[in-house]
Amino acid sequence: MAGRLFVVSGPSGSGKSSLCNALLASAPRLRLSISCTTRPPRPGEVDGREYHFLDIQAFEQLKREGGFLESAEVHGHHYGTRAADVEAMLAQGFDVLLEIDWQGAEQVAARQPGCCRIFILPPSLVVLRQRLEARGQDDQGVIERRVLAAEEEMAHAGEARFQIVNDRFEHALDELLGIYSLP
């Protein structure tokens, strides 16, 4: 039996990565698709674990060949999900999880109309800003850009089949697990 494809999107700070990690820990048949990128590895990142690190020529070649299920350029670097990786996992009977932005989710839905799209929302932009500040990873300028981007991203939440407001993590995870458990 072929697996199912789940696509989770949401703005930075919505908690989508934490929810996806918790879902992966709870679902033995679920596999995370590892994206490709042209950006250099950050300290501690391992090729094939966080990303498949490609040079621009290899990325562009794969794109020309139609090898990406979705791809985008973000902050001067290219990102994409290899179609062959996803198809192989699905054919082996695994469910596959993509954690990507709304534009990538739109591309995937065009190529895989049966995928299950889920959008994670913060309770409000005020809470989103607080979460981004609490991370301590970005300066105020980056936080401002992320909040502005989140407003545009959140306008696309209705394109997903399901929307989850991550007001309380446990509640949001229960909703996500419930969606995953649907036939």
trRosetta pair geometry for C-beta under 8 A, 3 or more apart (Angstrom, degrees):
i j d omega theta_ij theta_ji phi_ij phi_ji
1 93 5.7 73 72 -123 66 99
2 90 5.3 23 -172 161 95 87
2 91 6.3 -26 -118 -103 91 36
2 93 6.7 -119 -124 -97 19 49
3 29 7.1 -175 -119 158 112 105
3 89 6.4 -46 39 132 149 78
3 90 4.4 -127 54 -133 95 56
3 91 8.0 -53 14 0 92 19
3 92 7.3 3 -19 71 119 62
3 93 5.5 109 -52 172 87 24
3 94 4.6 -27 -67 89 155 33
3 95 4.4 -161 -171 -76 110 38
3 96 6.0 103 114 -15 134 81
4 90 7.7 137 -22 -129 8 98
4 95 4.8 -7 54 -123 77 96
4 96 7.6 -156 94 29 40 67
4 114 7.9 -108 -142 133 80 103
4 115 7.9 132 175 -130 74 51
4 116 6.6 27 161 -3 116 117
5 86 6.8 42 -113 -177 119 119
5 90 6.5 -25 -60 -90 94 127
5 95 7.5 -170 -73 -164 26 67
5 96 5.2 -14 -113 65 68 100
5 98 7.2 14 -174 -3 92 108
5 108 7.5 -151 151 170 134 122
5 112 5.6 -13 67 149 159 148
5 114 7.2 98 41 96 106 81
5 115 4.1 -57 97 -114 110 92
5 116 6.9 164 92 20 57 73
6 30 7.6 -17 26 -138 133 115
6 95 6.6 35 -6 167 108 107
6 96 7.0 -178 29 90 71 49
6 97 4.9 -19 73 -107 106 68
6 98 7.1 -179 93 26 54 68
6 115 7.0 166 -93 -172 17 86
6 116 4.9 -24 -110 69 68 104
6 118 6.6 2 -173 3 95 117
6 180 6.9 -14 -86 -105 155 84
7 98 4.8 -11 -114 65 71 108
7 100 6.6 -44 -159 40 93 103
7 104 7.9 -159 -160 113 120 88
7 105 4.7 137 150 -128 131 92
7 108 5.3 162 -93 85 147 149
7 109 7.2 -112 37 -56 160 86
7 115 5.2 46 -11 153 114 131
7 116 6.9 170 23 83 72 49
7 117 4.9 -24 71 -107 108 66
7 118 6.9 163 84 25 52 70
7 160 7.9 -144 92 -123 97 102
8 16 5.5 162 144 -163 112 111
8 19 7.4 -158 -169 93 151 113
8 20 5.6 -173 66 -82 156 111
8 97 6.6 2 2 -168 112 96
8 98 7.0 174 27 87 66 54
8 99 5.1 -20 71 -108 102 68
8 100 7.8 119 70 26 53 57
8 118 4.9 -20 -106 73 72 103
8 119 7.8 159 -158 -91 53 25
8 120 6.4 32 -176 -20 99 108
9 16 7.1 -54 162 -121 13 158
9 99 7.8 153 -82 -161 41 49
9 100 6.2 -37 -89 84 89 57
9 101 5.9 70 -139 -168 107 22
9 102 4.7 115 170 -76 153 61
9 104 7.6 168 -94 62 117 90
9 105 4.6 -74 -42 -34 136 144
9 117 7.2 -9 10 -166 109 93
9 118 7.4 160 26 86 64 52
9 119 5.3 -25 74 -111 89 72
9 120 7.2 -169 94 21 37 77
9 153 7.6 -147 156 -174 108 110
9 156 7.8 -44 117 103 144 115
9 160 6.7 -158 44 -71 108 133
10 14 3.8 -104 149 69 123 157
10 15 7.7 -34 111 54 149 57
10 16 4.2 162 50 -55 120 128
10 119 5.6 132 -76 -172 82 61
10 120 3.3 -55 -52 63 159 83
10 121 6.4 -136 -134 -63 112 36
10 122 8.0 130 177 -30 115 70
10 153 7.2 101 -168 143 29 128
10 157 8.0 44 -106 -103 74 96
10 166 7.9 68 -174 -6 161 126
11 14 5.0 112 61 -35 68 113
11 121 7.9 48 20 -125 97 49
11 122 7.0 -59 63 -10 112 106
11 128 6.6 11 97 -144 130 139
11 146 7.2 123 175 174 105 83
11 149 6.7 151 -135 108 108 85
11 150 3.5 67 -153 -122 160 88
11 153 4.5 145 -75 75 92 143
11 154 6.3 -35 -26 -51 125 87
12 132 6.9 66 122 -99 98 111
12 146 4.9 -74 70 -156 127 121
12 149 7.4 39 19 84 107 123
12 150 6.9 -107 45 -74 70 103
13 122 6.3 -8 117 -66 91 137
13 128 4.7 98 113 -162 130 78
13 129 7.8 52 169 -62 163 19
13 131 4.4 134 -165 92 97 119
13 132 4.5 -48 -90 -60 138 88
13 135 7.5 -110 -102 -26 88 131
13 146 6.6 103 -11 147 124 130
13 150 7.0 -43 51 -87 115 143
14 120 4.5 135 133 116 127 100
14 121 6.1 -85 -143 -145 124 10
14 122 4.9 -119 -115 -48 68 80
14 128 6.9 -13 -77 -113 61 103
14 150 7.6 160 -52 -137 100 116
14 166 5.8 118 169 28 72 133
15 18 5.0 -54 -167 46 75 114
15 19 5.6 76 133 -24 89 103
15 120 6.2 -129 71 165 77 137
15 122 7.4 123 0 -92 97 76
15 131 7.5 -90 -54 -154 86 156
15 166 4.2 -163 50 157 135 162
15 169 6.6 -142 -167 -106 147 88
15 172 6.8 72 103 97 139 162
16 19 5.7 -59 -145 41 31 110
16 20 6.0 32 158 -21 68 108
16 99 6.1 149 141 -152 113 108
16 120 4.2 174 -83 40 89 147
16 166 7.9 -132 -60 -36 53 150
17 20 5.7 -53 -143 38 29 111
17 21 6.3 30 157 -19 64 106
17 99 6.5 90 -96 179 64 154
18 21 5.8 -54 -147 36 29 111
18 22 6.4 27 155 -16 63 107
18 169 6.9 -56 124 -135 131 121
19 22 5.8 -56 -148 38 31 110
19 23 6.3 33 153 -20 66 106
19 120 6.2 171 33 -104 151 146
19 164 7.7 148 -153 98 165 146
19 166 6.7 -113 -51 -102 134 130
19 169 7.5 -154 -80 -151 84 80
19 172 5.9 -77 -101 126 129 114
19 173 5.9 -159 -133 -90 83 74
19 176 5.5 148 178 -40 115 164
20 23 5.6 -53 -147 36 32 113
20 24 6.3 35 154 -21 65 105
20 32 7.2 87 160 -105 116 117
20 97 6.1 151 -153 158 105 140
20 99 4.9 -25 -84 -80 169 131
21 24 5.7 -51 -147 35 31 113
21 25 6.5 31 153 -19 63 106
22 25 5.7 -54 -149 36 32 113
22 26 6.4 21 155 -12 64 112
22 169 8.0 127 -24 172 162 105
22 173 5.2 -51 112 -124 144 128
22 176 7.8 97 85 77 106 142
23 26 5.9 -69 -149 43 30 105
23 27 5.8 -4 165 4 70 121
23 30 6.7 -61 138 106 92 166
23 97 7.0 141 101 -101 126 155
23 173 7.2 -161 -63 -146 76 84
23 176 5.4 -91 -79 136 122 126
23 177 6.6 -167 -115 -78 84 69
23 180 6.3 156 -156 -50 117 152
24 27 6.4 -73 -129 49 23 92
24 30 5.7 -131 -117 102 58 115
24 31 8.0 65 -133 -124 102 19
24 32 5.8 -18 -101 -44 140 108
24 97 6.6 -113 -78 32 96 154
26 177 6.3 -44 110 -106 151 115
27 30 3.8 41 107 4 120 123
27 95 7.0 -52 151 62 131 131
27 177 7.9 -174 -56 -125 108 80
27 180 6.1 -90 -85 162 147 148
29 93 7.3 -73 -155 133 111 83
29 94 5.8 -172 178 -136 69 59
29 95 5.3 71 121 11 94 97
30 94 7.1 127 -120 -179 16 88
30 95 4.6 -35 -101 79 68 106
30 96 7.5 160 -156 -89 63 14
30 97 5.6 42 180 -26 107 114
30 180 7.2 -32 -73 -153 141 133
31 89 5.1 -125 66 -156 143 140
31 94 4.7 23 -2 160 119 140
31 95 7.1 157 19 80 70 51
31 96 5.6 -28 69 -108 88 64
31 97 6.9 -173 88 20 36 83
32 96 7.8 111 -124 -161 13 63
32 97 5.1 -39 -103 71 59 103
32 99 7.1 -16 -146 -2 105 106
33 81 5.6 40 136 -146 136 113
33 85 6.0 120 -147 115 94 118
33 86 5.4 -5 -107 -85 137 89
33 89 7.2 -140 -87 20 85 152
33 96 5.5 49 -48 -177 103 109
33 97 6.7 -160 3 79 80 47
33 98 5.1 -13 40 -90 127 76
34 48 6.5 56 137 -163 167 38
34 49 7.3 -151 -121 165 139 7
34 50 7.4 115 -146 119 104 16
34 51 6.4 165 176 -125 92 27
34 52 5.9 104 124 -28 109 88
34 85 7.1 -103 50 176 77 157
35 51 5.7 -36 81 -126 75 85
35 52 7.2 -138 115 25 33 84
35 79 5.5 11 161 -172 134 93
35 80 6.5 153 -164 77 90 27
35 81 5.4 -59 -110 -81 79 68
35 100 7.4 129 -79 -91 134 101
36 51 6.6 104 -135 -178 21 92
36 52 4.4 -38 -102 72 74 103
36 53 7.7 163 -157 -85 65 13
36 54 5.2 13 -174 -2 112 124
36 59 6.4 169 136 -111 126 95
36 62 7.4 17 78 77 172 160
36 68 7.7 -106 39 -102 124 107
36 78 7.8 -11 113 116 93 91
36 79 6.9 155 83 -156 57 44
36 80 5.0 -17 57 64 103 82
36 81 7.4 176 13 -86 83 20
36 82 6.1 80 -24 -40 119 96
37 51 4.6 -28 17 -172 110 149
37 52 7.4 141 18 70 62 54
37 53 6.3 -30 70 -110 80 58
37 54 7.1 157 75 30 28 82
37 77 5.9 26 -174 154 97 120
37 78 6.7 166 -149 88 50 55
37 79 5.0 -8 -99 -101 85 73
37 80 7.9 164 -76 21 46 62
38 53 7.8 100 -124 -162 21 63
38 54 5.9 -53 -89 80 65 78
38 55 6.7 56 -137 -163 89 22
38 56 5.1 55 -141 -81 140 67
38 59 5.1 -66 -67 -21 108 156
38 77 5.1 -166 69 -159 86 79
38 78 4.4 52 2 42 119 90
38 79 7.9 -114 12 -59 75 46
39 51 7.9 38 59 86 90 171
39 53 7.7 -89 76 -128 51 93
39 77 3.8 -1 -58 -135 95 157
40 53 7.2 45 -141 -150 33 132
41 45 4.1 -155 -164 80 96 114
41 46 7.6 70 -146 -70 143 14
41 47 6.9 -84 -73 -59 136 74
41 50 7.5 120 -135 61 92 127
41 51 7.4 -165 -100 54 80 110
41 53 5.5 -63 -53 -72 93 150
42 45 4.9 84 53 -12 70 123
42 50 8.0 -64 40 102 96 167
45 49 7.2 -171 -168 73 61 102
45 50 4.4 -68 -145 31 100 145
45 51 6.9 8 178 25 129 93
45 53 8.0 108 125 -52 121 125
46 49 4.1 42 73 20 101 127
46 50 6.5 118 47 4 57 90
47 51 7.3 -50 -127 87 50 64
47 52 6.4 56 -168 -134 81 44
47 53 5.0 -87 -106 20 98 101
48 52 6.1 48 -82 -93 52 73
52 82 7.4 6 35 -18 152 126
54 58 4.3 -126 -170 87 107 118
54 59 4.6 134 107 -59 129 87
54 62 7.5 -49 -160 5 166 137
55 58 5.2 89 55 12 74 102
55 59 7.1 -142 95 -6 35 92
56 59 5.6 -57 -146 39 32 113
56 60 6.0 30 159 -18 68 108
56 78 7.0 112 -122 14 74 130
57 60 6.0 -55 -143 39 27 108
57 61 6.3 31 156 -22 63 108
58 61 5.7 -53 -147 35 30 114
58 62 6.4 29 156 -17 63 107
59 62 5.9 -59 -153 37 29 109
59 63 6.3 29 151 -20 65 109
59 78 5.0 124 159 90 152 141
59 80 6.9 141 -155 18 98 128
60 63 5.5 -54 -147 37 33 115
60 64 6.3 36 154 -21 66 103
60 78 7.9 172 -61 -26 68 176
61 64 5.8 -53 -149 34 30 111
61 65 6.4 22 154 -13 63 110
62 65 5.8 -62 -149 42 30 109
62 67 4.0 -80 -174 60 82 136
62 68 6.4 89 131 -41 101 90
62 80 7.3 167 105 90 124 149
62 82 7.1 -60 -178 -108 139 94
63 66 7.8 44 177 -67 32 21
63 67 6.9 -81 -68 46 23 87
63 68 5.7 -6 -105 2 67 124
63 71 5.8 -74 -109 36 110 172
63 78 7.9 -78 -51 -176 139 143
63 80 6.9 -147 -83 -76 95 166
66 83 7.6 -15 141 10 72 146
67 82 5.9 -22 154 -139 95 79
67 83 6.0 -149 -176 26 43 99
67 84 6.7 -29 -156 -10 90 105
68 71 4.2 25 143 -41 162 112
68 80 3.9 -57 -128 -176 134 128
68 81 6.2 103 -161 63 80 50
68 82 6.3 -64 -105 -99 56 38
68 83 6.3 128 180 -25 9 89
69 80 7.7 145 45 178 61 83
69 81 4.6 -45 51 93 106 105
69 82 7.1 47 -3 118 91 13
69 83 4.3 135 -57 -86 82 76
69 86 5.7 13 -39 18 152 147
69 98 7.9 -116 95 -93 138 153
69 107 7.1 128 140 122 60 103
69 108 5.5 37 149 -107 107 83
69 111 5.9 -153 -155 75 74 149
69 112 7.1 0 -158 -15 118 120
70 80 6.4 -171 96 -144 50 68
70 81 5.2 32 46 30 83 107
70 98 7.9 94 30 -177 131 152
70 100 6.4 88 88 171 145 164
70 103 7.8 148 -172 117 121 69
70 104 3.9 105 145 -155 145 81
70 105 7.6 18 -101 -43 166 20
70 107 3.8 131 -114 84 95 128
70 108 5.0 -52 -41 -51 126 82
70 111 7.8 -152 -58 19 77 130
71 78 6.6 5 -176 -175 108 97
71 79 6.6 172 -151 91 62 49
71 80 3.3 -11 -101 -98 93 109
71 81 7.5 -148 -69 22 63 59
71 104 7.5 95 -31 -112 9 97
71 107 7.5 -106 22 128 48 172
72 78 7.4 171 91 -149 36 58
72 79 5.6 -11 60 60 80 94
72 80 7.3 159 16 -76 53 68
72 101 6.8 -43 25 49 166 125
72 103 5.8 95 -91 95 138 126
72 104 5.9 -93 -19 -65 123 95
73 76 7.2 13 176 -113 100 10
73 77 7.1 165 -155 82 66 28
73 78 5.4 -36 -99 -94 72 67
73 79 7.7 157 -100 17 24 74
74 77 6.2 -30 69 65 69 79
74 78 8.0 126 21 -111 68 21
74 79 5.9 -2 17 3 114 122
74 101 7.7 141 -82 -12 138 148
79 104 7.8 -59 106 -78 110 139
81 85 7.3 -118 178 59 72 118
81 86 6.4 44 156 -39 111 124
81 98 6.0 -10 -103 -127 158 124
81 100 6.8 -70 -37 -71 128 143
81 104 7.1 102 -4 -171 117 125
81 108 7.3 10 57 -84 145 114
82 85 4.3 81 81 0 105 108
82 86 7.1 174 93 -6 59 83
83 86 5.9 -62 -154 40 35 107
83 87 5.9 31 155 -18 72 112
83 111 7.6 -88 -111 149 120 152
84 87 5.7 -56 -139 41 29 110
84 88 6.1 33 160 -24 65 107
85 88 6.0 -57 -151 32 25 110
85 89 6.7 19 155 -13 61 107
86 89 6.1 -60 -153 38 31 107
86 90 6.2 27 154 -17 67 110
86 96 5.4 123 -145 157 81 167
86 98 7.5 -10 -103 -63 128 114
87 90 5.7 -57 -144 40 31 111
87 91 6.1 32 157 -21 66 109
88 91 5.8 -56 -145 37 28 111
88 92 6.5 25 155 -17 62 108
89 92 5.8 -59 -151 37 31 110
89 94 4.5 -65 177 67 87 122
89 96 4.9 108 99 -80 132 115
90 93 7.9 71 175 -52 32 11
90 94 6.8 -91 -84 67 27 70
90 95 8.0 40 -108 -120 68 27
90 96 5.8 -62 -63 -11 84 125
95 180 7.7 106 143 -157 162 97
98 104 7.4 -135 153 130 128 120
98 105 7.6 164 103 -95 121 73
98 108 6.4 177 64 -89 163 165
100 104 3.7 -84 153 88 131 139
100 105 5.8 167 86 -52 102 74
100 108 7.3 122 57 -20 146 134
101 104 5.2 95 56 12 69 102
101 105 7.0 -126 105 -7 36 92
101 153 7.1 -93 -160 -122 92 120
102 105 5.3 -52 -145 36 36 117
102 106 6.4 43 153 -25 66 100
102 119 7.3 28 -97 -112 102 112
102 153 5.5 164 -5 -149 130 81
102 156 4.3 95 -176 97 154 146
102 159 7.0 99 -164 57 109 133
103 106 5.6 -48 -153 29 33 114
103 107 6.8 33 148 -16 62 102
104 107 5.5 -53 -152 35 38 112
104 108 6.3 37 151 -19 69 104
105 108 5.7 -52 -146 37 33 111
105 109 6.2 34 154 -20 65 106
105 117 5.6 98 -179 -131 120 114
105 159 7.5 129 109 106 118 119
105 160 7.0 -24 156 -86 149 96
106 109 5.8 -53 -146 36 29 111
106 110 6.6 33 152 -23 61 104
106 156 7.8 -71 -56 -169 116 136
106 159 6.7 -17 -89 151 93 151
107 110 5.8 -54 -154 30 32 113
107 111 6.7 12 156 -3 65 108
108 111 6.1 -70 -151 47 32 99
108 112 5.5 -29 171 38 74 108
108 115 5.8 -10 137 18 107 168
109 112 6.7 -72 -114 69 23 67
109 113 6.3 57 -180 -111 64 47
109 115 5.9 -117 -97 54 62 116
109 117 6.0 -15 -77 -54 123 131
109 159 7.9 -152 14 156 167 105
110 113 7.5 9 -143 -71 14 77
112 115 4.5 67 112 -34 109 109
116 161 6.0 -78 -156 43 64 141
116 162 7.4 14 175 7 94 114
116 179 6.9 157 163 163 136 107
117 159 7.0 -53 127 119 155 76
117 160 3.9 -134 127 -135 103 75
117 161 5.1 124 57 5 78 84
117 162 7.3 174 97 31 56 71
118 160 5.7 109 -122 179 8 134
118 161 7.1 -41 -73 60 55 83
118 162 4.7 -15 -115 72 77 106
118 163 7.7 163 -163 -88 57 25
118 164 6.5 13 -178 -3 104 110
118 176 7.0 89 178 -122 157 85
118 179 6.1 110 -94 128 131 164
119 156 7.4 -172 -114 106 146 75
119 157 4.3 177 120 -139 154 73
119 159 7.6 96 -49 60 138 73
119 160 3.8 176 -21 16 101 152
119 162 7.2 179 25 94 67 55
119 163 4.9 -20 68 -110 100 73
119 164 7.3 173 85 25 48 68
120 164 5.4 -24 -111 70 63 98
120 166 5.5 25 -173 -29 100 120
120 172 7.2 65 -138 -171 101 131
121 154 6.2 83 -124 -129 100 102
121 157 5.8 18 -70 -114 117 147
121 163 5.9 22 -11 -177 121 100
121 164 6.8 175 24 85 78 44
121 165 4.9 -37 77 -104 105 63
121 166 6.7 173 75 11 45 78
122 125 7.2 111 82 -85 127 29
122 127 5.2 -173 167 89 113 105
122 128 4.0 161 47 -70 170 93
122 131 6.9 -141 -121 10 133 141
122 150 7.4 1 15 -175 123 139
122 165 7.6 13 131 -157 13 72
122 166 6.2 -42 -106 60 43 95
123 127 4.7 42 57 25 97 158
123 165 5.9 80 -94 175 59 108
123 166 7.2 -106 -38 80 75 52
123 167 4.3 80 -78 -100 118 86
124 127 4.8 99 54 8 79 98
124 128 6.9 -134 99 -5 44 88
125 128 5.2 -49 -145 35 38 118
125 129 6.3 43 154 -22 67 100
125 147 6.1 85 -168 -161 102 101
125 150 6.7 149 -119 99 89 127
125 151 6.8 11 -98 -76 133 89
126 129 5.9 -52 -154 33 29 111
126 130 6.6 29 148 -18 62 106
127 130 5.5 -53 -149 36 35 114
127 131 6.3 38 152 -22 67 103
127 167 8.0 -19 170 -122 175 65
128 131 5.8 -55 -151 34 31 111
128 132 6.4 28 153 -17 65 106
128 147 6.3 138 108 -115 116 82
128 150 5.6 156 164 160 159 170
129 132 5.8 -56 -148 38 31 110
129 133 6.3 29 155 -17 66 108
129 143 6.6 81 -145 170 76 113
129 147 5.4 17 -84 -93 92 132
130 133 5.8 -57 -146 39 29 110
130 134 6.1 30 155 -22 65 109
131 134 5.7 -56 -144 36 29 112
131 135 6.8 42 153 -32 61 97
132 135 5.9 -42 -158 15 33 117
132 138 6.5 -34 175 47 98 125
132 143 4.8 142 127 -132 130 97
132 146 5.7 162 -122 88 152 142
132 147 7.1 -123 18 -58 157 89
133 136 7.7 37 163 -64 42 50
133 143 6.2 43 -71 -126 72 153
135 138 7.0 36 83 11 119 87
138 142 3.7 -117 -173 89 118 129
138 143 5.2 149 102 -53 120 76
138 146 7.1 82 96 -12 172 137
139 142 5.3 95 54 11 67 102
139 143 7.2 -127 104 -5 35 92
140 143 5.5 -54 -147 37 35 115
140 144 6.3 40 154 -23 67 102
141 144 5.7 -51 -150 32 31 112
141 145 6.6 29 152 -16 64 104
142 145 5.7 -53 -150 37 34 110
142 146 6.3 34 151 -20 66 106
143 146 5.7 -56 -147 37 31 111
143 147 6.3 31 154 -20 66 104
144 147 5.8 -55 -148 35 30 109
144 148 6.4 28 154 -15 64 106
145 148 5.8 -56 -148 39 31 110
145 149 6.1 32 153 -18 66 108
146 149 5.6 -54 -144 40 31 112
146 150 6.2 40 152 -30 64 104
147 150 5.4 -48 -148 28 31 118
147 151 7.1 40 152 -25 60 95
148 151 5.9 -46 -161 21 35 113
148 152 7.4 26 148 -8 62 101
149 152 5.9 -59 -159 39 40 107
149 153 6.0 38 148 -20 72 110
150 153 5.4 -55 -141 41 34 113
150 154 5.9 37 159 -24 68 107
151 154 6.0 -55 -146 33 25 111
151 155 7.1 35 150 -28 57 100
152 155 5.7 -48 -162 19 36 117
152 156 7.7 25 148 -12 61 102
153 156 6.1 -66 -170 33 41 107
153 157 7.9 70 137 -51 65 79
154 157 5.5 -6 -165 -29 53 115
156 159 5.1 -26 -179 11 78 122
156 160 7.9 80 136 -19 76 88
157 160 6.2 -53 -173 24 48 109
157 163 5.0 60 168 -112 111 124
158 163 7.3 -24 -84 -53 43 133
160 163 6.1 124 76 -70 115 71
162 175 7.9 171 172 158 127 106
162 179 5.3 -48 -40 -113 177 142
164 172 5.2 106 159 -149 118 87
164 175 4.8 157 -122 103 116 138
164 176 6.1 -10 -77 -62 169 83
164 179 7.8 -102 -57 -19 123 140
165 172 7.1 -122 92 -96 39 104
166 169 6.7 26 -168 -97 96 52
166 172 4.1 23 -114 -90 70 161
167 171 6.7 -17 65 67 86 133
167 172 7.1 153 32 -50 53 106
168 171 4.2 66 75 13 102 113
168 172 6.7 175 80 -12 49 87
169 172 5.8 -61 -146 40 29 109
169 173 6.1 28 158 -19 67 108
170 173 5.8 -54 -146 37 29 111
170 174 6.5 34 152 -22 62 103
171 174 5.7 -51 -151 32 31 113
171 175 6.7 32 150 -18 63 103
172 175 5.6 -53 -154 35 34 113
172 176 6.4 34 150 -19 66 106
173 176 5.5 -53 -145 38 35 113
173 177 6.1 36 155 -18 67 105
174 177 5.8 -53 -144 39 29 111
174 178 6.3 35 152 -23 63 106
175 178 5.5 -55 -150 34 31 115
175 179 6.6 31 152 -19 65 102
176 179 5.7 -51 -149 33 33 110
176 180 6.4 32 151 -18 64 106
177 180 5.5 -54 -146 38 33 114
177 181 6.2 32 154 -21 65 109
178 181 5.7 -58 -147 36 29 111
178 182 7.2 49 150 -41 60 89
179 182 5.9 -34 -162 -1 37 116
